[in-house]
Amino acid sequence: MKRFNRLFLAVIVSSAFFVSCSNDDDNNEEPRGDYENGIFVANEGNFEKSNGAISYLSGDASIENNVFSLVNPGKTTGDTPMCIGFKGDAAYIVVNGSNKIEVVNRYTFKSITTITANLNNPRYIAFANGKGYVTNWGEGGNPDDDYVAVLDLTTNTITSSISVVEGPEKIIENDGKLYVAHKGGWSQGNSLTVINSATNAVVTNFVVGDVPSGLAEENGTLYVLCDGKPFYADVETAGKIVKVNLSTNTISATMSFTGLTHPGFIDTEDNKIYYTVGNSIYSFAANATALPTAPLFKASDVKILYGFAVENNKIYIADAINNQDSGEIYIYSLAGAVTKTFTAGISPNGFYFND
């Protein structure tokens, strides 16, 4: 239930695509020991099975799976790693189901410490003003216990918490302020919270759209991807992309999808915004006033698009296949040509560039 909104849909979709996968796989038995200038992939594993893992893509050449356990014998990544954040020489792996953060050296992946205290259903992490900020859902059925945990990066301890409305999910930093999208936890949220990292106080919280799941910044504008309420909600609603002016913390524009379209992921690069609907990839210029009518391309080989990123004129897609077996990583050109594929862990959900 930790990822109820997405997994509910994934179970339905995966029943039609229960297949195994194979491809260019380089599962070394010994760790590389040098993880600079590559890409980490968080693999959630099966919920409550503690078989989440971290993969490492060495450019476009090869993949090494289960990196954390290979480098740190006897230790496991845990149950449902959600994301990886980088600060200084450290990488912070937020592990949702295990209620912990694994702290490792980002270049060797050797364990530094494990943080377990004062975390309850942790989701995502960002950094500001010399501190880490971790979104927490608290108990899923309680709408009043959600918070952002404040992490002391020197002692690697949670020193305080900031109470926020239900379902804090993605979090991003800009100019000393934290922006938190309230996807809604086990429910459906619709707002964005702004936190001042100098005081750890909530500056404002305002409605952006139903189920805001993605945040991306470009040239002083925050692009908030709102999924819309799913079909199983009280009333199904369409998604939208909301532009927030980061100087004024106000909405500058809203671009709505037609019908009951539900987008999936968003990213930015070189003054362009990229997003997904199903397994179709779309793009528009940062100054556009309307959404495109046709996709860049359709990732036709992808069964369940579960992770997405754009970097250096390449599009990275994580395919969960069926959320049971090993997933696939696809690297596309901007024109939609597959340039490389790799077999990752179970339910790969995101890409983290260690450069």
C-alpha positions, 0 to 999 in steps of 0.5 A: 500500500505504500505506493497505492496510487501507482501500484493499483494501476500497475497491477491491473496493467501487468495482468496483460503483460506477465512476461519475463525479460532479458537483454544486455546484462552485465551482473558482475559478481564483484563490485566495481568500486568506482561509481563516478560519472554513471547512473544509479537506478533505484529498484523497489523490489516487491513490497514487504519482501525487502528485495529492493536493490540499486543498479549502476549504469556505467554510461551506456556500456554496462549495468551492475545490479545489486550494488549496495549488497555487493559493496557491503556484504551482509547488508541489504537495500531493504523494502522499497527504495524510493529515491537517491539524493546526492550531497557532497560525497554522500548518497542518501537512499530513502527506503520507504518500506524499511523506514530508513535512509542508507547513507553511502559514499557516492563514489564507492558505495561503501556504507557510512551509516543507516538512519532509522529514528524519526522516520515514518513512511519516508518518500523523497529527499532534497537538500537546502541550507546545509540540511536534508529534508525528507517527506514522510507520509506517517501512518497511511490511514491518518491524514494528520501525522504527515511531516517533512523530517529535517536531517542534520548532515553532520551527525546523520540524525533527524533533528526536527520535523515540519508538519504538513498536509497529507501525502507529501511526495516529491520535494525540490529545492530552489533558492533556499526554499523547499517545494513539496508536492502533496500527492495525497498518500493513500488519498488524493492531494492537490496542493504545493507547500513552500518551506523556508529552509532558514527557519524550517517554517511553512511559508505557504500552501496552495492548490495546484491540481489533483494529485501532483506527482512530479516537480521540475524546474526550468528558468525560474519556473516550477512545472508541477505535473498533476496526474488528476484523480484516478478512475477509482476516486470519488470523481475522476479528473483529468491531469494538468501541468501547472507553472509556478513562478518561483519568485512570487510562489504563485501560479503563472499558467495552467495547461490542462489535458483533454478528456480524462488523460492522466500523465505519468512523469516529467523532466526538463532539459535545455529549455524544454519540458518532457513528460509521459502519458502511458508509454508515449513521450511528449515535449514542449518549449518552456515558454509554450502556452499549450500542450502538444497534440502529438508525442515525440514518439511512443516507447512501444516496447515498454510494458509499464513505464515506471521511471523516466529521465532526460539527460544529455539528449537521451531519454531514459525509461524504466520498464517495470514489466509486471512489478514481479520480475526483473525490469528493463532499462531503455535508452532512447534518442530524442527522436525515439530510437532505442540505443541501448537496453539493460536488465535491472532489478524488480520495479526500477523507478528512477534514475540518479546521475552521479556526475 
